[in-house]
Structure formats: structure tokens, C-alpha cells
Amino acid sequence: MTKKVIVVGAGLAGLAAARLLHRQGLQVQVLEREARVGGRVFSRAFHGRTIECGAQFPSSGYVHMPALLAEAGLSGVPCSPWAAFERAGRWHRIHQNRPLGLWRSGLLRTGEYARLGWGAMAARRAATRFERAGYASYAPVDGEEAQAWCARALGPAAATHVFAPTIHGFYFHPLAGSSRALVQALFAFGDAQALAVPGGWDALARGLAQPLAVRTAAEVSSVRATPDGVAVQLSGERLNADAALIATPAPLARQLLSEPTPQEQALLGTNYAAAIHVALGFAPGWRLPDVLQGVHGFLLGPDCLVASMVVEQARLPCAAPEVLTLMLGDASARQLAGSPDDKVLQQVLSWLRARWPELPGAVVAHQVHRWALAEPLSPPGRARAVRHYRDTLPLARRILLCGDSAGLPWTDGAVDSGLWAAARLVERLS
Ligand SMILES: Cc1cc2nc3c(=O)[nH]c(=O)nc-3n(C[C@H](O)[C@H](O)[C@H](O)COP(=O)(O)OP(=O)(O)OC[C@H]3O[C@@H](n4cnc5c(N)ncnc54)[C@H](O)[C@@H]3O)c2cc1C
């Protein structure tokens, strides 16, 4: 008889897993609590454009995402290669793919740059030892704290002015307290560029979901093992299956699983950074200041209200009026958690006014979106927990965990964990 698997959560991890299981001939039912698929990949129409409220910098250097895009009949468009960092009140524009771009930008002084270059060479050489999408492979370098390692191996200036804003800008939390494994994983990307998808990244999730049995507005309240399979509880309904895959952020998975194994407990303990996404639309015909022109991403350190800012015209050019999207990092998002959207907007506008006094007056539209669970924190030990889970989970276990708390804290890591869990279930059930 055909074996049945229930996948809880229709984010990219759950969808990638469900597709693999479906291709292997298993009967798959995906249950998603929201009315839409995609989870933290979430595109929205705003001010004449499609903007990304969730994942917005997926990279051409990812391992799995290009194949998923092709499966869904989509292709990614490279965003502008220009990024910018702020040091002592001055912006420095950096071309990501020009070897001397960082030095030419003036962000680092010559000696600081040389120190970074030396350390980066070693880190790049080491990158070949790791699986680019597999956080478990980073376990050997997961024992050291990232800020101390960056300062020692790459120099204190690079730690403060390059890596702290990169980690805060991309992952919304401080470099301090993170694992060296997280920073090491960044060195695998080389010359990769951020990609945009015309029509929005969530077209990928919809495309992946198409051949699958997906029930939306189906919130699962528990998943437990039974003598011959698993029982999944929805409101007023119980579904039975041979196995289940929980593909939700760890704090939500924790609520579903009543008797986790010690390996599962370690993953379920993963905490998340919060974030707030603010989109600002400008008056038609209004031109952004020169320093913002053509720069895709501005990345800022953890002492700053804003973690990153995207110029939409540099992300994906189109004829619509200018739009800026700003992400507030964990500390700011938590501080403003109880505040109304208007207060968030006022804070963002005063942050902008301090840098470009003319900007706030030209804003004619705005939108605020809050993420309580934006991206997993990666303190030392998390890569080792992922490895331990993969290496020691008994094959007999019929409930598997995946998602970005079981992998690298980005889309490709989430997908990698989904594919690993699905392959494991195929092995278990065949
Ligand atoms: C603001 C923001 C910016 C980001 N930027 C980037 C980026 O630039 N590049 C990048 O690669 N990644 C980025 N990420 C991270 C990326 O979005 C995630 O790593 C990835 O999408 C996680 O996928 P997932 O499937 O593990 O989880 P999710 O996408 O969270 O999917 C989990 C799904 O489970 C559902 N669910 C939860 N509980 C239940 C339940 N009880 N019953 C049924 N369904 C349930 C949820 O509704 C959700 O749809 C960003 C994330 C955020 C929030």
C-alpha cells in the first residue's frame, strides 16, 4: 500500500520536502495554517511594484534554490551588485564582484584591508571543506564565538565595519554571540549576487505547491507517534499517516511535539530574531539622493535602528515611483513590539531625516509588516546540534524536523534540511 506522509508547514522547507516525497511515489498531504503558501517568503504589491516583505536577498550562490526555480519554471534576475556600509557617518559603496571593491570604497584603511584580505584568503580556502548548504558540515568550527574570531582572524576593523553590519543586515542579530560557523558559511558565496524574481519570490512557493495536495488554513495543534505511524491533530479533526515532517520555525514546532527526543530538544530550543519590515513609497517623479542611486542593499550594525535598507529600483528596476524598504533588526523590533505602526513609521522617518533631511517629506505611501520569528539565531553549538540530530536520530523515528532551525538560517539552508528529512523518510518507509 502507498505510504502516507503529512508535512506541517508550506514554507520552502516543507514544499521542497513534499515534492521529493511526491516524486518518490509517496502520498503527501501538506497542512498550512495560513491562507497562503511560502511562509517567510512573502511578496506583496506596493506602490506599483512587487516588494519582498520576507526573504529578499536570496543568492545566485545557493545550492538548491536555482534548481527549485527551474522546477517552478521561474528564473532569477541579478540585483545591482552595489552594496553600501556606513562608517563614522559616511556611506561607502562597494561593488561586490570587483576584487578591490572593498579597498576602493574607503570603508577600511589600507592596513585594515590588508589584514582582512589575508584572513579572508584562509577562510575562503577553508570553505571547500564544508557543504555550502549544509550547516551540519560546519560543526568543526562551531565552537568559537564569531566576533572574537572575526577580530582575531580578519581584524577588529573588518569585524566592526564589515561583518557586524552584514550579520545584522542579513540575519537581524548581532555578530557578538553568534558562531564562527555562521561567518565561515558566508565565505562559500564568493562572487555570488542577490537575485530577484519578477512577480515576487512567493511565485516560487506557489509553483512548488502546484502538483501537491496542500490544505491552507489548516493549523496543526499536535503531532505524535502512534504504534503504527503518526497522528496529526487539527481543530476538530485527526489525521493518521505513516510519518510526519514538521517544517515550521522551532518555537512553533516545540508546541506540536509533546515528547521530543534529546536530539530534537536541541533543535527545538533554537531562538529567533524578530524583525520589522517598513516599505516607503515616494512621490511619482521624485528622485532619490545620488548616494542611494543604484545601490541594492545598505547594511548597518546592531547599534542602529535599521538593519538593512533596499532601494527597490536597484533590486528590480521598473517604471514605478521609487520605493525604499527598511528592515528593523531584533533589538529595534522587540523595543517597538508593543508600539503602533505609526510610531514605527515615525522612528524610521526620523532615522532617515538624520541622514537625508529631504527624504521624509517625499514619502506618500507606507506599509509595515512584523515578523516575531524572522531568522534563527546561530550561537556556538547550533551547527553541532544539527549534525548530532542528523547523525544520531534513530531510523525508526517517524516524525522528522526541518526548516531553517535545522539548517543554515536562510532559504537554501531551510530547503537543504527539508530535502535531507524527506530523503531520510523515503529510506525509512521503503
Ligand atoms: C524579513 C526576512 C528577510 C529574510 N531575508 C532572507 C534573504 O535575504 N535570503 C534568504 O535566503 N533568506 C532570508 N530570510 C530567511 C528565509 O525566509 C527563511 O530561512 C526561510 O524562508 C524559512 O523557510 P521554512 O520553510 O523553514 O520556514 P517558513 O517559511 O517559516 O515556513 C513555515 C510554515 O509553517 C507554517 N506553520 C507554522 N505553524 C504551523 C501549524 N501549527 N500548522 C500548520 N502550519 C504551520 C507557517 O505558516 C509557514 O508557512 C528572511 C526572512 C525574513 C523573515
The ligand as an SDF file (V2000), in Angstrom:
LIG
                    3D

 53 58  0  0  0  0  0  0  0  0999 V2000
   12.3450   39.6210    6.8230 C   0  0  0  0  0  0  0  0  0  0  0  0
   13.0840   38.4030    6.3820 C   0  0  0  0  0  0  0  0  0  0  0  0
   14.1330   38.5490    5.4840 C   0  0  0  0  0  0  0  0  0  0  0  0
   14.8220   37.4200    5.0550 C   0  0  0  0  0  0  0  0  0  0  0  0
   15.8020   37.5440    4.1310 N   0  0  0  0  0  0  0  0  0  0  0  0
   16.3450   36.4380    3.5830 C   0  0  0  0  0  0  0  0  0  0  0  0
   17.2260   36.5600    2.4830 C   0  0  0  0  0  0  0  0  0  0  0  0
   17.5150   37.6620    2.0380 O   0  0  0  0  0  0  0  0  0  0  0  0
   17.7370   35.4170    1.9350 N   0  0  0  0  0  0  0  0  0  0  0  0
   17.3950   34.1920    2.3820 C   0  0  0  0  0  0  0  0  0  0  0  0
   17.8290   33.1990    1.8030 O   0  0  0  0  0  0  0  0  0  0  0  0
   16.5730   34.0600    3.4480 N   0  0  0  0  0  0  0  0  0  0  0  0
   16.0460   35.1430    4.0470 C   0  0  0  0  0  0  0  0  0  0  0  0
   15.1790   35.0260    5.0940 N   0  0  0  0  0  0  0  0  0  0  0  0
   15.0100   33.7080    5.7310 C   0  0  0  0  0  0  0  0  0  0  0  0
   14.0910   32.8120    4.9300 C   0  0  0  0  0  0  0  0  0  0  0  0
   12.9100   33.4850    4.6290 O   0  0  0  0  0  0  0  0  0  0  0  0
   13.8020   31.5840    5.7600 C   0  0  0  0  0  0  0  0  0  0  0  0
   15.0160   30.9800    6.1750 O   0  0  0  0  0  0  0  0  0  0  0  0
   13.0270   30.5130    5.0020 C   0  0  0  0  0  0  0  0  0  0  0  0
   12.0020   31.0700    4.2290 O   0  0  0  0  0  0  0  0  0  0  0  0
   12.4640   29.5360    6.0220 C   0  0  0  0  0  0  0  0  0  0  0  0
   11.6690   28.5730    5.3980 O   0  0  0  0  0  0  0  0  0  0  0  0
   10.9670   27.4740    6.2780 P   0  0  0  0  0  0  0  0  0  0  0  0
   10.1980   26.6120    5.3470 O   0  0  0  0  0  0  0  0  0  0  0  0
   11.9650   26.8310    7.1580 O   0  0  0  0  0  0  0  0  0  0  0  0
   10.0030   28.2530    7.2870 O   0  0  0  0  0  0  0  0  0  0  0  0
    8.7560   29.1860    6.9950 P   0  0  0  0  0  0  0  0  0  0  0  0
    8.9250   29.9250    5.7300 O   0  0  0  0  0  0  0  0  0  0  0  0
    8.5340   29.9610    8.2400 O   0  0  0  0  0  0  0  0  0  0  0  0
    7.5630   28.1670    6.7770 O   0  0  0  0  0  0  0  0  0  0  0  0
    6.9120   27.5380    7.8600 C   0  0  0  0  0  0  0  0  0  0  0  0
    5.4380   27.4140    7.5100 C   0  0  0  0  0  0  0  0  0  0  0  0
    4.7880   26.6700    8.5430 O   0  0  0  0  0  0  0  0  0  0  0  0
    3.5280   27.2370    8.7750 C   0  0  0  0  0  0  0  0  0  0  0  0
    3.0840   26.8330   10.1180 N   0  0  0  0  0  0  0  0  0  0  0  0
    3.5840   27.2280   11.3060 C   0  0  0  0  0  0  0  0  0  0  0  0
    2.9260   26.6250   12.3170 N   0  0  0  0  0  0  0  0  0  0  0  0
    2.0010   25.8200   11.7460 C   0  0  0  0  0  0  0  0  0  0  0  0
    0.9960   24.9270   12.2770 C   0  0  0  0  0  0  0  0  0  0  0  0
    0.8330   24.7590   13.6040 N   0  0  0  0  0  0  0  0  0  0  0  0
    0.2080   24.2580   11.4210 N   0  0  0  0  0  0  0  0  0  0  0  0
    0.3470   24.4160   10.0540 C   0  0  0  0  0  0  0  0  0  0  0  0
    1.2800   25.2650    9.5150 N   0  0  0  0  0  0  0  0  0  0  0  0
    2.0940   25.9330   10.3550 C   0  0  0  0  0  0  0  0  0  0  0  0
    3.7850   28.7280    8.6510 C   0  0  0  0  0  0  0  0  0  0  0  0
    2.6020   29.4490    8.4280 O   0  0  0  0  0  0  0  0  0  0  0  0
    4.7380   28.7620    7.4520 C   0  0  0  0  0  0  0  0  0  0  0  0
    4.0620   28.8880    6.2250 O   0  0  0  0  0  0  0  0  0  0  0  0
   14.4750   36.1310    5.5650 C   0  0  0  0  0  0  0  0  0  0  0  0
   13.4340   36.0130    6.4890 C   0  0  0  0  0  0  0  0  0  0  0  0
   12.7500   37.1440    6.8910 C   0  0  0  0  0  0  0  0  0  0  0  0
   11.6110   36.9970    7.8550 C   0  0  0  0  0  0  0  0  0  0  0  0
  1  2  1  0
  2  3  1  0
  2 52  2  0
  3  4  2  0
  4  5  1  0
  4 50  1  0
  5  6  2  0
  6  7  1  0
  6 13  1  0
  7  8  2  0
  7  9  1  0
  9 10  1  0
 10 11  2  0
 10 12  1  0
 12 13  2  0
 13 14  1  0
 14 15  1  0
 14 50  1  0
 15 16  1  0
 16 17  1  0
 16 18  1  0
 18 19  1  0
 18 20  1  0
 20 21  1  0
 20 22  1  0
 22 23  1  0
 23 24  1  0
 24 25  2  0
 24 26  1  0
 24 27  1  0
 27 28  1  0
 28 29  2  0
 28 30  1  0
 28 31  1  0
 31 32  1  0
 32 33  1  0
 33 34  1  0
 33 48  1  0
 34 35  1  0
 35 36  1  0
 35 46  1  0
 36 37  1  0
 36 45  1  0
 37 38  2  0
 38 39  1  0
 39 40  1  0
 39 45  2  0
 40 41  1  0
 40 42  2  0
 42 43  1  0
 43 44  2  0
 44 45  1  0
 46 47  1  0
 46 48  1  0
 48 49  1  0
 50 51  2  0
 51 52  1  0
 52 53  1  0
M  END
$$$$
